[in-house]
Amino acid sequence: MHSSGVRFRRLVLQCLAVLSAAACLANGSRSIRAEEQASPDAARPSLDFSLLDTSGRIHSLRTEPGRTGLVCVFLGTECPIANGYIPELNRQYSALRDSQAGFAFFGVISDPHISRSEAAQHVEKFKIQFPLLFDASGLLAQALKPTHTPEAFVLDAAGNLAYRGRIDDLYANLGKKRTEASMHDLADAIAAVRQGRAPVPAHTAPVGCLFESRFQPAADAKVTYTRDIAPIVQANCMKCHRDGEVAPFPLTSYADTSKRARQIAHVVSMRFMPPWKPEPDYGHFIDERRLTDREVALIEAWVDADAPEGNPADLPPPPKFSDGWQAGEPDLIIKMEEPFEVPADGRDVFRNFVIPSGILEDRLVSTAEFRPGNRRVVHHSIFYLDISGVARKKDAADPGPGYGSFGGPGFIPSGAIGGWAPGGTPQVLRDGMGRPMQKNCDVVVQIHYHPTGKPEVDQSSVGIHFVKPAEKNPKAAAAIMVIDRRLYIPAGDDDFRMAGSYTLPFDVTFVGITPHMHLLGREMKAWATLPDGTVEPLIWIKDWNFNWQDQYQFATPLRFPKGTRIDVTARYDNSPGNPLNPNSPPQVVTWGEQTPDEMFICFFLVSTDQPQQLPALIFDNFRAMGAALRKPAKPSE
């Protein structure tokens, strides 16, 4: 066989084996308009007072002889972005202390909902090295008027506000975290003040959680928590926002919800929460996590009224959640063989853990349920299969538990049985369908870890359910795809487009769909055109984010007749304006597995009426996608 044909076959086998799995699922915030910020060059805040830190030491905020500057960084105990910056703030504090620069450096807790003892516990939990001031009466917050946590303020020796804003540009916005920071605004501002210069820029837009202050609820408010907001939160938020779950804080009571009211209104109005990327009414899926316009409007009206509680008699009973396996007791439970230590900060970690399945015969998997060992740090997971032994060799060659890779697992899988993302529930394939799992295979659990600001340990497990032998008509479900590896994205191109299609050779039932791109991807859209011209929308993700990928199972399986054409288009941004661009300055990007590479694939989990048709369909899909490589790449319209 021609070498290019061999390469393509290996590529397609790898892509096919992913089935419906893809990297699922970081944090951030809206930009602050200039008029929303105090003007730093005109501000000389009055700091004629002292505050206690969490250990009881008194710290003066007044200008003092020998003090060359003052840094205050507003933090929050539950804001994941603020917590993630603590190691970086520790480093900057240590550098200033060791240089004997005469700079005072403080963290600040000014949230009226956080007690002094909780702030002290936060210092111990996250190993905060700098003094953490407890702004009990909000004096410092009133003087500096922070809008977010974290938000940094730098004052010069005369007490003039020289800089306010972000710590660096690691976060471009909510959910858009760069691989590493390229601008170090706080450190640069400190260096400028030490040298007697004005920092440039003097202010930047902070990214994090909105700073929450005390409300004064209206007594006659029309929208209340108990009647209007609690049902929305219980139905859409509590699945993750409760004790022991993946979200950084609970939303199980009025106190929990009201103290974060502005932040909640902000993230739901920008559609960042609940986390759900597909556009409404362009495909319908199981477990959709989307608020209606009416629900968003109710939350905004509640916040505008200063978050009134309402009549306790209106409060619905709390929802009941299962503490055990959500899909029932699994047929097989596999677990990471040893704990994995996640560092406090740095880049997100992609790690693959090889676990022997121990099954002695081929089986069909109806669902695989992931149970994170540490929900604070696990971002998402995918479950690959390996019968080649390559994953074991990679594990043995890599020190520590598991081995590292980005995107795929670093080998050609023999299959995949699903994945997990926060907020998702186990999706059991219907009508006796299951994903093939080979006897004596290894399950390679790829986990995306998100550092939290302190060292963490995880040891996760997977519960596997097999299609029951008594099932009347068991069916294997497999993946076909629209794929094109002829990617060549010029450096600086902010609107590079690709398109591909595949025509079904006979009747096929579509069960699920999984778009896949990397960090340059901005948009992907898929639809089906039936032989009579009818167009069936499949999925449309306008705001692609590699960190919030998911695998989507259609609410109702879609049956398409022979001759139906499946179309997929995608758009990429390889310009400096893409905050997630891994290359600075931008470079030409082609197909590949690594972080700086890209992909154009959309997987479709499908089944056929007759068992023998499924291998024929897969072979035809191989042939069609291979034939496409011999033609010029097709740009999207």
C-alpha positions as CSV (number, residue, x, y, z in Angstrom):
1,M,0.0,0.0,0.0
2,H,1.2,3.5,-0.8
3,S,2.8,5.2,2.3
4,S,0.3,8.0,2.3
5,G,-2.5,5.5,2.2
6,V,-1.0,3.7,5.2
7,R,-0.7,7.0,7.1
8,F,-4.3,7.9,6.3
9,R,-5.6,4.5,7.4
10,R,-3.8,4.8,10.7
11,L,-5.2,8.3,11.1
12,V,-8.7,7.2,10.3
13,L,-8.4,4.2,12.7
14,Q,-7.4,6.5,15.4
15,C,-10.2,8.9,14.7
16,L,-12.8,6.1,14.4
17,A,-11.7,4.7,17.7
18,V,-12.5,7.9,19.5
19,L,-16.1,7.2,18.6
20,S,-18.2,9.8,20.3
21,A,-15.5,10.8,22.8
22,A,-13.7,14.1,22.5
23,A,-11.9,16.4,24.8
24,C,-14.7,17.7,26.9
25,L,-14.7,20.7,28.6
26,A,-11.2,27.5,32.7
27,N,-12.6,30.6,34.2
28,G,-12.7,34.4,33.3
29,S,-15.0,37.5,33.1
30,R,-16.4,40.3,30.9
31,S,-14.2,43.2,29.9
32,I,-14.7,46.4,32.0
33,R,-15.5,49.4,29.9
34,A,-13.2,52.4,30.6
35,E,-16.0,54.4,32.1
36,E,-16.7,51.7,34.6
37,Q,-13.2,52.0,36.1
38,A,-12.0,54.7,38.3
39,S,-9.4,56.8,36.5
40,P,-6.0,55.7,38.0
41,D,-4.1,58.9,37.1
42,A,-6.8,61.1,38.8
43,A,-7.2,59.0,41.9
44,R,-5.5,59.4,45.3
45,P,-7.6,57.2,47.5
46,S,-7.8,58.0,51.2
47,L,-6.1,55.2,53.1
48,D,-5.7,56.9,56.4
49,F,-6.4,53.8,58.5
50,S,-4.9,50.4,59.5
51,L,-6.3,46.9,59.2
52,L,-5.6,43.6,60.9
53,D,-4.5,40.5,58.9
54,T,-5.9,37.1,59.6
55,S,-3.3,36.4,62.2
56,G,-4.1,39.6,64.2
57,R,-1.1,41.7,63.1
58,I,-1.8,45.4,62.5
59,H,-0.8,46.9,59.1
60,S,-0.9,50.6,58.3
61,L,-2.1,51.6,54.9
62,R,-1.0,55.2,55.2
63,T,2.0,56.6,53.3
64,E,5.1,56.1,55.5
65,P,8.7,57.1,55.3
66,G,10.7,54.4,53.6
67,R,7.7,52.8,51.9
68,T,8.2,52.9,48.1
69,G,4.8,51.5,47.2
70,L,1.8,49.5,48.2
71,V,0.1,46.5,46.6
72,C,-3.4,45.4,47.5
73,V,-5.0,42.4,45.7
74,F,-8.7,41.7,46.4
75,L,-9.4,38.0,46.7
76,G,-12.3,35.7,47.5
77,T,-12.2,32.3,49.2
78,E,-14.4,30.6,46.5
79,C,-13.4,32.3,43.3
80,P,-11.5,29.7,41.3
81,I,-9.5,32.3,39.3
82,A,-8.5,34.2,42.5
83,N,-7.4,30.9,44.1
84,G,-5.5,29.9,41.0
85,Y,-3.4,33.1,41.2
86,I,-2.3,32.6,44.8
87,P,1.0,30.7,43.8
88,E,1.9,33.6,41.4
89,L,1.1,36.2,44.1
90,N,3.2,34.2,46.6
91,R,6.1,34.4,44.1
92,Q,5.7,38.2,43.6
93,Y,5.5,38.8,47.3
94,S,8.6,36.7,48.0
95,A,10.5,38.6,45.3
96,L,9.6,42.0,46.7
97,R,10.4,40.8,50.3
98,D,13.8,39.4,49.3
99,S,14.7,42.5,47.3
100,Q,14.0,44.8,50.4
101,A,12.3,47.2,48.0
102,G,10.2,48.9,50.7
103,F,7.0,47.7,49.0
104,A,4.1,46.6,51.2
105,F,2.2,43.7,49.6
106,F,-1.3,42.6,50.9
107,G,-4.1,40.4,49.9
108,V,-7.5,41.6,50.9
109,I,-10.8,39.8,51.9
110,S,-13.6,42.3,51.8
111,D,-16.6,40.0,51.2
112,P,-19.3,40.7,53.9
113,H,-20.3,37.0,53.6
114,I,-16.9,35.6,54.7
115,S,-16.0,35.4,58.4
116,R,-12.6,36.2,59.8
117,S,-12.2,32.6,60.8
118,E,-13.0,31.4,57.3
119,A,-10.4,33.9,55.9
120,A,-7.8,32.5,58.3
121,Q,-8.6,29.0,57.2
122,H,-8.2,30.1,53.6
123,V,-4.7,31.3,54.4
124,E,-3.7,27.9,55.8
125,K,-5.5,25.9,53.1
126,F,-3.8,27.7,50.2
127,K,-0.5,28.4,51.9
128,I,-0.8,32.1,51.4
129,Q,2.6,33.7,52.3
130,F,1.6,37.4,52.2
131,P,-0.5,39.1,54.8
132,L,-4.2,38.7,54.1
133,L,-6.1,41.8,55.4
134,F,-9.6,41.3,56.7
135,D,-11.5,44.3,55.6
136,A,-14.4,43.8,58.1
137,S,-16.1,47.1,57.6
138,G,-15.4,47.5,53.9
139,L,-13.2,50.5,54.4
140,L,-10.6,49.5,51.9
141,A,-13.2,48.3,49.4
142,Q,-14.9,51.7,49.7
143,A,-11.7,53.5,49.0
144,L,-10.5,51.5,46.1
145,K,-13.8,50.3,44.6
146,P,-12.8,46.9,43.2
147,T,-15.1,45.4,40.6
148,H,-13.6,41.8,40.6
149,T,-11.7,39.2,42.5
150,P,-8.8,39.0,41.8
151,E,-8.2,42.7,41.2
152,A,-4.8,44.3,41.9
153,F,-4.1,47.9,43.0
154,V,-0.6,49.5,43.1
155,L,0.0,52.8,44.9
156,D,3.2,54.8,44.7
157,A,5.2,56.3,47.6
158,A,2.9,59.4,47.7
159,G,-0.2,57.3,47.9
160,N,-1.3,57.9,44.3
161,L,-3.1,55.1,42.5
162,A,-0.6,54.1,39.8
163,Y,-2.3,50.9,38.5
164,R,-5.4,48.8,38.9
165,G,-6.6,45.7,37.0
166,R,-5.5,42.2,36.3
167,I,-2.5,40.3,37.5
168,D,-1.5,39.1,34.0
169,D,-3.2,38.1,30.8
170,L,-3.5,34.4,31.6
171,Y,-7.2,34.7,31.4
172,A,-8.7,36.4,28.3
173,N,-12.2,36.0,29.6
174,L,-14.5,33.6,31.5
175,G,-13.7,30.1,30.2
176,K,-10.8,31.4,28.0
177,K,-7.5,30.6,29.7
178,R,-4.3,30.9,27.6
179,T,-1.6,28.2,27.8
180,E,0.6,30.8,29.6
181,A,0.7,34.5,30.3
182,S,2.5,36.8,27.9
183,M,1.8,40.1,29.7
184,H,2.7,40.5,33.4
185,D,0.8,43.6,34.3
186,L,1.1,43.6,38.0
187,A,4.8,42.7,38.1
188,D,5.5,45.4,35.4
189,A,3.5,48.0,37.4
190,I,5.4,47.2,40.5
191,A,8.7,47.5,38.6
192,A,7.7,50.9,37.1
193,V,6.7,52.4,40.5
194,R,10.0,51.2,42.0
195,Q,11.8,53.0,39.2
196,G,9.8,56.2,39.7
197,R,7.9,55.7,36.4
198,A,4.2,55.6,35.7
199,P,3.0,52.1,34.7
200,V,1.8,51.7,31.1
201,P,-1.0,50.7,30.9
202,A,-2.3,52.4,34.1
203,H,-5.3,50.2,34.2
204,T,-6.5,46.9,32.6
205,A,-9.7,45.0,32.7
206,P,-9.7,42.4,35.5
207,V,-10.9,38.9,34.9
208,G,-12.5,36.9,37.6
209,C,-15.6,36.9,39.8
210,L,-17.6,40.0,40.3
211,F,-17.0,41.8,43.6
212,E,-20.1,41.3,45.7
213,S,-21.2,43.9,48.3
214,R,-24.2,44.0,50.7
215,F,-27.7,44.2,49.3
216,Q,-30.6,46.2,50.7
217,P,-33.6,44.2,49.3
218,A,-36.8,46.1,48.5
219,A,-39.7,45.0,50.8
220,D,-42.2,45.0,48.0
221,A,-40.1,43.3,45.3
222,K,-42.1,41.4,42.7
223,V,-39.4,38.8,42.0
224,T,-38.1,36.9,45.0
225,Y,-35.8,34.1,45.7
226,T,-38.3,31.7,47.2
227,R,-40.9,32.0,44.5
228,D,-38.9,32.7,41.3
229,I,-35.2,32.1,41.7
230,A,-34.9,29.0,43.8
231,P,-36.7,26.8,41.3
232,I,-34.3,27.9,38.5
233,V,-31.3,27.3,40.7
234,Q,-32.5,23.9,41.9
235,A,-33.3,22.7,38.3
236,N,-30.2,24.1,36.6
237,C,-27.4,24.7,39.0
238,M,-27.5,22.5,42.1
239,K,-26.4,19.4,40.2
240,C,-22.9,20.8,40.3
241,H,-23.2,23.6,42.9
242,R,-23.6,21.6,46.1
243,D,-21.3,20.1,48.7
244,G,-19.0,17.5,47.3
245,E,-19.6,18.3,43.7
246,V,-17.3,19.9,41.0
247,A,-18.5,23.5,41.3
248,P,-16.3,25.8,43.5
249,F,-19.2,26.7,45.8
250,P,-22.7,25.6,46.7
251,L,-26.0,27.2,45.7
252,T,-28.3,25.3,48.0
253,S,-29.8,28.1,50.1
254,Y,-30.8,31.7,49.9
255,A,-27.6,32.7,51.8
256,D,-25.5,30.8,49.2
257,T,-27.2,32.4,46.2
258,S,-27.8,35.9,47.4
259,K,-24.2,36.6,48.3
260,R,-23.2,35.7,44.7
261,A,-26.2,37.3,43.0
262,R,-24.4,39.8,40.8
263,Q,-21.9,37.1,39.6
264,I,-24.8,34.7,38.9
265,A,-26.6,37.3,36.8
266,H,-23.4,38.1,34.9
267,V,-22.5,34.6,34.0
268,V,-26.1,33.5,33.0
269,S,-26.7,36.7,30.9
270,M,-23.5,36.0,28.9
271,R,-24.5,32.4,28.6
272,F,-21.3,31.2,30.3
273,M,-23.4,29.3,32.8
274,P,-24.9,26.7,32.7
275,P,-22.0,25.4,30.5
276,W,-23.6,24.5,27.2
277,K,-22.1,25.3,23.8
278,P,-24.6,24.3,21.1
279,E,-26.9,27.0,19.7
280,P,-30.6,26.7,20.6
281,D,-33.0,25.1,18.1
282,Y,-30.1,23.8,15.9
283,G,-30.3,20.2,17.0
284,H,-31.8,18.9,20.2
285,F,-29.9,16.8,22.8
286,I,-30.3,14.8,26.0
287,D,-29.4,16.7,29.1
288,E,-29.4,20.2,27.6
289,R,-28.1,22.7,30.1
290,R,-29.6,26.0,28.9
291,L,-31.7,28.7,30.6
292,T,-34.6,30.3,28.8
293,D,-34.6,34.1,28.1
294,R,-37.4,34.3,30.7
295,E,-35.3,32.6,33.3
296,V,-32.3,34.9,32.7
297,A,-34.6,38.0,32.8
298,L,-36.0,36.8,36.2
299,I,-32.5,36.5,37.7
300,E,-31.5,40.0,36.4
301,A,-34.7,41.5,37.8
302,W,-34.1,39.8,41.2
303,V,-30.6,41.3,41.3
304,D,-31.8,44.7,40.3
305,A,-34.2,44.5,43.3
306,D,-31.2,43.7,45.6
307,A,-32.0,40.0,45.8
308,P,-35.0,39.8,48.1
309,E,-35.7,36.5,49.9
310,G,-39.5,36.4,49.8
311,N,-42.0,34.3,51.6
312,P,-40.6,31.1,53.0
313,A,-43.9,29.3,52.2
314,D,-43.0,29.8,48.5
315,L,-39.7,27.8,48.8
316,P,-39.9,24.5,46.9
317,P,-38.6,21.4,48.7
318,P,-34.9,20.7,48.0
319,P,-34.2,18.3,45.1
320,K,-33.0,14.8,45.9
321,F,-29.6,13.7,44.4
322,S,-28.2,10.2,44.4
323,D,-25.0,9.9,46.4
324,G,-24.0,6.7,44.6
325,W,-23.6,5.7,41.0
326,Q,-26.1,7.8,39.0
327,A,-26.9,5.0,36.5
328,G,-27.1,2.3,39.2
329,E,-24.6,-0.3,40.4
330,P,-22.1,-0.9,37.5
331,D,-21.3,-4.3,36.1
332,L,-17.6,-3.4,36.2
333,I,-15.7,-0.8,38.3
334,I,-12.2,0.2,37.4
335,K,-10.0,2.6,39.3
336,M,-6.7,4.4,38.8
337,E,-4.1,2.1,40.3
338,E,-2.4,4.9,42.4
339,P,-3.1,8.5,43.3
340,F,-1.9,11.3,41.0
341,E,-0.6,14.6,42.4
342,V,-1.7,17.8,40.6
343,P,0.6,20.8,41.1
344,A,-0.8,24.0,42.6
345,D,-0.4,26.1,39.5
346,G,1.0,26.1,36.0
347,R,-0.5,24.8,32.8
348,D,-3.5,22.5,32.8
349,V,-2.4,18.8,32.9
350,F,-3.6,16.1,30.5
351,R,-2.7,12.7,31.9
352,N,-3.5,9.1,30.7
353,F,-4.0,6.3,33.2
354,V,-3.8,2.7,32.0
355,I,-6.2,0.3,33.8
356,P,-6.6,-3.4,32.9
357,S,-10.2,-4.2,32.2
358,G,-10.0,-7.9,33.1
359,I,-13.0,-8.8,30.9
360,L,-12.7,-12.2,29.3
361,E,-15.0,-11.8,26.4
362,D,-16.0,-9.1,23.9
363,R,-18.9,-7.0,25.3
364,L,-21.1,-4.0,24.3
365,V,-21.0,-1.0,26.7
366,S,-24.3,0.8,27.2
367,T,-22.8,3.5,29.4
368,A,-19.6,4.3,31.3
369,E,-20.0,6.5,34.3
370,F,-17.0,8.5,35.6
371,R,-16.6,9.2,39.4
372,P,-13.9,11.9,40.0
373,G,-11.8,11.2,43.0
374,N,-11.3,15.0,43.5
375,R,-14.0,17.1,41.9
376,R,-12.1,20.3,42.7
377,V,-9.4,19.5,40.2
378,V,-10.8,17.2,37.5
379,H,-12.0,19.1,34.5
380,H,-13.1,16.3,32.2
381,S,-12.3,12.8,31.2
382,I,-12.4,10.4,28.2
383,F,-12.2,6.6,28.2
384,Y,-10.2,5.0,25.4
385,L,-9.5,1.3,24.8
386,D,-6.2,-0.4,23.9
387,I,-5.4,-4.0,22.9
388,S,-2.0,-3.2,21.4
389,G,-0.1,-2.7,24.7
390,V,1.3,0.6,23.5
391,A,-0.3,2.6,26.3
392,R,1.3,0.3,28.9
393,K,4.7,0.9,27.3
394,K,4.1,4.7,27.4
395,D,3.1,4.4,31.1
396,A,6.2,2.4,32.0
397,A,8.4,5.0,30.2
398,D,6.9,8.0,31.9
399,P,7.8,8.6,35.6
400,G,5.0,8.8,38.0
401,P,1.4,7.5,37.6
402,G,0.2,7.5,33.9
403,Y,1.7,9.4,31.0
404,G,1.2,12.8,29.4
405,S,-0.4,13.8,26.0
406,F,-2.6,16.5,24.6
407,G,-5.7,16.0,22.4
408,G,-5.6,12.2,21.8
409,P,-4.1,9.4,24.0
410,G,-0.9,9.2,22.0
411,F,-1.7,5.8,20.4
412,I,-4.2,4.3,18.0
413,P,-7.1,3.1,20.2
414,S,-9.1,0.0,19.6
415,G,-12.2,1.9,20.7
416,A,-13.6,4.3,23.2
417,I,-16.5,4.0,25.5
418,G,-17.4,7.6,26.4
419,G,-16.4,10.5,28.6
420,W,-17.4,12.9,31.4
421,A,-17.8,16.6,31.8
422,P,-19.1,18.6,34.8
423,G,-22.9,18.8,34.9
424,G,-23.3,15.8,32.6
425,T,-25.2,12.7,33.6
426,P,-24.5,9.1,32.3
427,Q,-26.1,8.7,29.0
428,V,-27.3,5.1,28.4
429,L,-27.4,4.2,24.8
430,R,-31.0,3.2,23.8
431,D,-32.6,0.3,22.0
432,G,-30.0,-2.3,23.0
433,M,-27.1,-0.3,21.4
434,G,-23.6,-0.4,22.9
435,R,-20.0,0.5,22.1
436,P,-17.7,-2.5,21.5
437,M,-15.2,-3.4,24.2
438,Q,-12.7,-6.1,23.5
439,K,-11.7,-8.9,25.9
440,N,-8.5,-8.3,27.9
441,C,-8.3,-4.7,26.8
442,D,-6.9,-1.9,28.8
443,V,-9.0,1.1,29.6
444,V,-7.0,4.3,29.2
445,V,-8.6,7.1,31.2
446,Q,-7.4,10.5,30.0
447,I,-8.1,13.2,32.6
448,H,-7.8,16.9,32.1
449,Y,-6.7,18.5,35.4
450,H,-7.2,22.2,36.2
451,P,-4.8,23.5,39.0
452,T,-6.7,25.1,41.8
453,G,-4.0,27.2,43.5
454,K,-2.9,24.5,46.0
455,P,-1.6,20.9,45.6
456,E,-4.3,18.4,45.0
457,V,-4.5,14.5,44.8
458,D,-6.9,12.5,42.6
459,Q,-7.7,8.9,42.2
460,S,-10.8,8.6,40.0
461,S,-12.8,5.5,38.9
462,V,-15.2,4.5,36.1
463,G,-18.3,2.3,36.4
464,I,-19.1,0.4,33.2
465,H,-22.5,-1.0,32.3
466,F,-22.8,-3.7,29.6
467,V,-25.7,-4.4,27.3
468,K,-27.6,-7.2,29.0
469,P,-27.4,-10.7,27.4
470,A,-31.2,-10.8,27.6
471,E,-31.5,-7.7,25.3
472,K,-33.7,-8.7,22.3
473,N,-31.8,-6.9,19.6
474,P,-28.3,-5.8,20.7
475,K,-26.7,-3.5,18.3
476,A,-23.1,-2.2,18.0
477,A,-22.8,1.6,17.7
478,A,-19.7,2.9,16.0
479,A,-18.4,6.2,14.7
480,I,-18.2,7.6,11.2
481,M,-16.8,11.0,10.5
482,V,-16.3,14.0,8.3
483,I,-12.6,14.7,8.4
484,D,-9.9,16.6,6.5
485,R,-6.3,16.7,7.6
486,R,-5.2,19.0,4.8
487,L,-5.2,21.9,7.2
488,Y,-2.8,24.8,6.4
489,I,-3.8,27.8,8.4
490,P,-1.7,30.8,7.5
491,A,-0.2,32.9,10.2
492,G,-2.3,35.9,11.0
493,D,-5.5,34.6,9.3
494,D,-8.4,35.4,11.6
495,D,-11.1,33.7,9.4
496,F,-9.7,30.5,7.9
497,R,-12.5,28.1,6.9
498,M,-12.8,24.4,6.1
499,A,-15.7,22.3,4.8
500,G,-16.3,18.6,4.3
501,S,-19.1,16.2,3.5
502,Y,-20.1,12.5,3.3
503,T,-23.0,10.8,1.6
504,L,-24.6,7.8,3.3
505,P,-24.6,4.6,1.2
506,F,-27.7,3.2,2.9
507,D,-30.1,4.0,5.7
508,V,-28.4,5.0,9.0
509,T,-29.5,6.0,12.4
510,F,-27.6,8.9,14.0
511,V,-27.3,8.6,17.9
512,G,-24.8,11.3,18.8
513,I,-22.4,13.9,17.5
514,T,-18.9,15.1,18.7
515,P,-17.3,18.1,17.0
516,H,-13.5,18.4,17.5
517,M,-11.0,21.1,17.0
518,H,-8.1,22.5,19.0
519,L,-7.2,26.0,20.3
520,L,-7.6,28.0,17.0
521,G,-11.1,26.7,16.4
522,R,-13.9,29.3,16.6
523,E,-17.0,27.7,15.1
524,M,-18.3,24.4,13.8
525,K,-21.6,23.6,12.2
526,A,-23.1,20.3,10.9
527,W,-26.3,19.5,9.0
528,A,-27.9,16.8,6.9
529,T,-29.5,17.2,3.5
530,L,-31.9,14.4,2.7
531,P,-32.4,13.2,-0.9
532,D,-35.7,15.2,-1.2
533,G,-33.9,18.5,-0.3
534,T,-35.0,18.6,3.4
535,V,-32.3,20.0,5.7
536,E,-32.0,18.6,9.2
537,P,-29.8,20.8,11.6
538,L,-27.4,18.6,13.6
539,I,-25.2,21.0,15.7
540,W,-23.9,24.5,15.6
541,I,-21.2,25.8,18.1
542,K,-20.5,29.5,17.4
543,D,-18.1,30.0,20.3
544,W,-15.9,27.0,20.2
545,N,-13.7,26.4,23.3
546,F,-11.5,23.4,23.6
547,N,-11.9,23.3,27.3
548,W,-15.7,23.0,27.1
549,Q,-16.0,20.3,24.5
550,D,-18.6,17.6,25.0
551,Q,-20.2,14.6,23.4
552,Y,-23.8,15.1,22.5
553,Q,-26.5,12.4,22.2
554,F,-29.6,13.4,20.2
555,A,-32.8,13.7,22.2
556,T,-34.4,11.5,19.5
557,P,-32.2,9.3,17.3
558,L,-32.2,10.7,13.7
559,R,-32.9,8.2,10.9
560,F,-31.5,9.3,7.6
561,P,-32.2,7.5,4.3
562,K,-29.6,6.4,1.7
563,G,-28.3,9.3,-0.3
564,T,-28.4,11.8,2.7
565,R,-25.4,14.2,2.6
566,I,-23.7,15.2,5.9
567,D,-22.0,18.6,5.7
568,V,-19.6,20.1,8.2
569,T,-18.0,23.6,8.2
570,A,-15.5,25.1,10.6
571,R,-13.8,28.4,11.1
572,Y,-10.4,29.1,12.7
573,D,-8.6,32.2,14.0
574,N,-4.8,32.1,13.8
575,S,-4.4,35.8,14.5
576,P,-2.8,37.6,17.4
577,G,-6.4,38.6,18.4
578,N,-7.2,35.0,19.4
579,P,-6.4,35.0,23.1
580,L,-6.1,31.2,23.0
581,N,-3.6,31.1,20.1
582,P,-0.7,28.9,21.4
583,N,1.8,30.7,19.2
584,S,3.0,34.2,19.8
585,P,3.6,35.5,17.2
586,P,1.3,33.4,15.1
587,Q,2.8,30.6,13.1
588,V,1.5,28.5,10.2
589,V,-0.6,25.7,11.7
590,T,-1.2,22.3,10.2
591,W,-2.8,19.0,11.2
592,G,-1.4,17.3,14.3
593,E,-1.9,15.9,17.9
594,Q,0.0,18.5,19.9
595,T,-1.1,21.8,21.5
596,P,0.1,24.1,18.7
597,D,-1.5,21.9,16.0
598,E,-5.1,21.8,14.7
599,M,-7.8,19.4,13.6
600,F,-11.0,19.3,11.5
601,I,-13.2,16.4,12.5
602,C,-16.8,15.8,13.4
603,F,-17.7,12.3,14.7
604,F,-21.1,10.8,14.4
605,L,-22.1,7.8,16.6
606,V,-24.4,5.7,14.4
607,S,-26.0,2.3,14.1
608,T,-27.5,0.4,11.1
609,D,-30.6,-1.8,10.6
610,Q,-28.5,-4.9,9.9
611,P,-25.4,-5.8,11.8
612,Q,-23.4,-6.5,8.6
613,Q,-24.1,-3.0,7.3
614,L,-22.1,-1.4,10.1
615,P,-18.6,-2.6,8.9
616,A,-19.7,-1.8,5.3
617,L,-20.6,1.7,6.4
618,I,-17.3,2.2,8.2
619,F,-15.3,1.0,5.1
620,D,-17.3,3.3,2.8
621,N,-16.6,6.2,5.2
622,F,-12.9,5.3,5.1
623,R,-13.0,5.3,1.3
624,A,-14.8,8.5,1.0
625,M,-12.6,10.4,3.4
626,G,-9.5,8.9,1.8
627,A,-10.7,10.0,-1.6
628,A,-11.1,13.5,-0.4
629,L,-7.4,13.7,0.4
630,R,-6.6,13.4,-3.3
631,K,-8.6,16.6,-4.1
632,P,-7.9,20.2,-3.2
633,A,-9.0,21.1,0.3
634,K,-12.5,22.6,0.3
635,P,-12.8,25.9,2.0
636,S,-16.0,26.7,3.8
637,E,-18.3,29.3,2.2
